[in-house]
Amino acid sequence: MLQRFQYAAPATRDELLGLLAERKGRARLLAGGTDLLVNIRNGAMKPELVINVKKVQGYSGITWSRSEGLVMRPATTINDVLRDKNVRDLFPLLSECAHDLASYQIRNRATVIGNVVNASPCSDMAPALLCLGAKAVIASKRGEREVPFAEFFKGVKKTVVQDDEILERIVVPAASSGARGLYRKLKRINGHDLGIVGVALMKKDGLLRLGISSSAPTPILVDGLKERDDIETIVAAARGAISPIGDVRCSKEYREYMVEVFVKRLFAEVK
Ligand SMILES: Cc1cc2nc3c(=O)[nH]c(=O)nc-3n(C[C@H](O)[C@H](O)[C@H](O)COP(=O)(O)OP(=O)(O)OC[C@H]3O[C@@H](n4cnc5c(N)ncnc54)[C@H](O)[C@@H]3O)c2cc1C
């Protein structure tokens, strides 16, 4: 049974920021609801007020320009990402990760922003955003601030977003356009499932980055590598960065092993 809560669907940003400031800590934002409603249903979250972000003017769609980069908003769904030609042509790693997130039906509701604010270690969108050097633009009545995704995740289900704030835009810099990359996700079943391990590898302008999920308390970025580095160096960097646990899905050792397998495969596959 769902507990009782109030519901608001503001049409403007001002109204939404006002509600967040007024109900600080007692309100939760609702995007697709694919994480939030599960959490309310199982009692992990008990908001007094649920605020729908999807009706706010200017909060949907994806835009791309050389000056502003690729911008995703609170109502931008995973399927919006998959349908967007600019994403496919310029940021294929985003499409790769989006394609591996859940099923078509979930992707129709689930948003990119909900995925990163939920901050599960197995987030499928985080590896691409980390590799592409994306930043989060966070807003409240107090103003706006920008946080690179490399500093965004603070622990299991914890981010830098405060109770009176909304993650209003994800910006992928134009400088990352044209990056080559792939994502590999290990699951227990062939259909949709949360990841046992996920590895994204990106190459651009001689640099190489890894974004790894399900292998530490947060999704992680492995930076500072070069395309010309040998595979031993890259594998060692990945191994040094991860700190997986063993759980119902697999052992710690299997996660370590599969990160290494994926890094080696991706290194060869991303040309
Ligand atoms: C069956 C199923 C399968 C799934 N499979 C996967 C999978 O394979 N990979 C994966 O990564 N995830 C998976 N998920 C998790 C989930 O679908 C994703 O994390 C999804 O992207 C969450 O987006 P949402 O829009 O539904 O978020 P919501 O549930 O609406 O919100 C998630 C959290 O973010 C907060 N929030 C939402 N928008 C904002 C905002 N703009 N600013 C600040 N806070 C905000 C909410 O208050 C809530 O705490 C699955 C979930 C289900 C139910």
The ligand as a Tripos MOL2 file, in Angstrom:
@<TRIPOS>MOLECULE
LIG
   53    58     1     0     0
SMALL
NO_CHARGES

@<TRIPOS>ATOM
      1 C1         11.8560   -2.7140  -13.5260 C.3       1 LIG1
      2 C2         12.9620   -1.6990  -13.3910 C.ar      1 LIG1
      3 C3         14.1390   -1.9040  -14.0710 C.ar      1 LIG1
      4 C4         15.1870   -0.9800  -13.9530 C.ar      1 LIG1
      5 N1         16.3570   -1.2170  -14.6400 N.ar      1 LIG1
      6 C5         17.3590   -0.3150  -14.5620 C.ar      1 LIG1
      7 C6         18.5650   -0.5370  -15.2960 C.ar      1 LIG1
      8 O1         18.7300   -1.5060  -16.0380 O.2       1 LIG1
      9 N2         19.5590    0.3940  -15.1650 N.ar      1 LIG1
     10 C7         19.4230    1.4790  -14.3580 C.ar      1 LIG1
     11 O2         20.3670    2.3000  -14.2860 O.2       1 LIG1
     12 N3         18.2860    1.7090  -13.6610 N.ar      1 LIG1
     13 C8         17.2580    0.8510  -13.7440 C.ar      1 LIG1
     14 N4         16.0960    1.0560  -13.0290 N.ar      1 LIG1
     15 C9         15.9950    2.2460  -12.1660 C.3       1 LIG1
     16 C10        15.2470    3.4470  -12.7690 C.3       1 LIG1
     17 O3         14.3920    3.0750  -13.8240 O.3       1 LIG1
     18 C11        16.2240    4.5230  -13.2790 C.3       1 LIG1
     19 O4         17.1030    4.8970  -12.2620 O.3       1 LIG1
     20 C12        15.4820    5.7450  -13.8500 C.3       1 LIG1
     21 O5         16.3090    6.3980  -14.7720 O.3       1 LIG1
     22 C13        15.0160    6.7280  -12.7860 C.3       1 LIG1
     23 O6         14.4030    7.8400  -13.4460 O.3       1 LIG1
     24 P1         12.9360    8.3580  -13.0580 P.3       1 LIG1
     25 O7         12.6550    9.4870  -13.9630 O.co2     1 LIG1
     26 O8         11.9560    7.2530  -13.0450 O.co2     1 LIG1
     27 O9         13.2250    8.8780  -11.5750 O.3       1 LIG1
     28 P2         12.2190    9.0620  -10.3270 P.3       1 LIG1
     29 O10        11.8380    7.7390   -9.7830 O.co2     1 LIG1
     30 O11        11.1190    9.9860  -10.7250 O.co2     1 LIG1
     31 O12        13.2220    9.8010   -9.3600 O.3       1 LIG1
     32 C14        14.3860    9.1620   -8.8630 C.3       1 LIG1
     33 C15        14.9690   10.0230   -7.7330 C.3       1 LIG1
     34 O13        15.4680   11.2470   -8.2510 O.3       1 LIG1
     35 C16        14.7800   12.3680   -7.6590 C.3       1 LIG1
     36 N5         14.6360   13.3090   -8.7600 N.ar      1 LIG1
     37 C17        13.9740   13.1150   -9.9310 C.ar      1 LIG1
     38 N6         14.1500   14.1840  -10.7470 N.ar      1 LIG1
     39 C18        14.9340   15.0600  -10.0640 C.ar      1 LIG1
     40 C19        15.4940   16.3200  -10.3750 C.ar      1 LIG1
     41 N7         15.2820   16.9230  -11.5550 N.pl3     1 LIG1
     42 N8         16.2700   16.9340   -9.4460 N.ar      1 LIG1
     43 C20        16.5070   16.3550   -8.2550 C.ar      1 LIG1
     44 N9         15.9940   15.1590   -7.8970 N.ar      1 LIG1
     45 C21        15.2330   14.5170   -8.8100 C.ar      1 LIG1
     46 C22        13.4970   11.8080   -7.1120 C.3       1 LIG1
     47 O14        12.9980   12.5830   -6.0260 O.3       1 LIG1
     48 C23        13.9420   10.4180   -6.6780 C.3       1 LIG1
     49 O15        14.5700   10.4720   -5.4260 O.3       1 LIG1
     50 C24        15.0340    0.1600  -13.1240 C.ar      1 LIG1
     51 C25        13.8290    0.3700  -12.4340 C.ar      1 LIG1
     52 C26        12.7940   -0.5480  -12.5700 C.ar      1 LIG1
     53 C27        11.5050   -0.2880  -11.8250 C.3       1 LIG1
@<TRIPOS>BOND
     1     1     2 1
     2     2     3 ar
     3     2    52 ar
     4     3     4 ar
     5     4     5 ar
     6     4    50 ar
     7     5     6 ar
     8     6     7 ar
     9     6    13 1
    10     7     8 2
    11     7     9 ar
    12     9    10 ar
    13    10    11 2
    14    10    12 ar
    15    12    13 ar
    16    13    14 ar
    17    14    15 1
    18    14    50 ar
    19    15    16 1
    20    16    17 1
    21    16    18 1
    22    18    19 1
    23    18    20 1
    24    20    21 1
    25    20    22 1
    26    22    23 1
    27    23    24 1
    28    24    25 2
    29    24    26 1
    30    24    27 1
    31    27    28 1
    32    28    29 2
    33    28    30 1
    34    28    31 1
    35    31    32 1
    36    32    33 1
    37    33    34 1
    38    33    48 1
    39    34    35 1
    40    35    36 1
    41    35    46 1
    42    36    37 ar
    43    36    45 ar
    44    37    38 ar
    45    38    39 ar
    46    39    40 ar
    47    39    45 ar
    48    40    41 1
    49    40    42 ar
    50    42    43 ar
    51    43    44 ar
    52    44    45 ar
    53    46    47 1
    54    46    48 1
    55    48    49 1
    56    50    51 ar
    57    51    52 ar
    58    52    53 1
@<TRIPOS>SUBSTRUCTURE
     1 LIG1         1 GROUP 0 **** ****
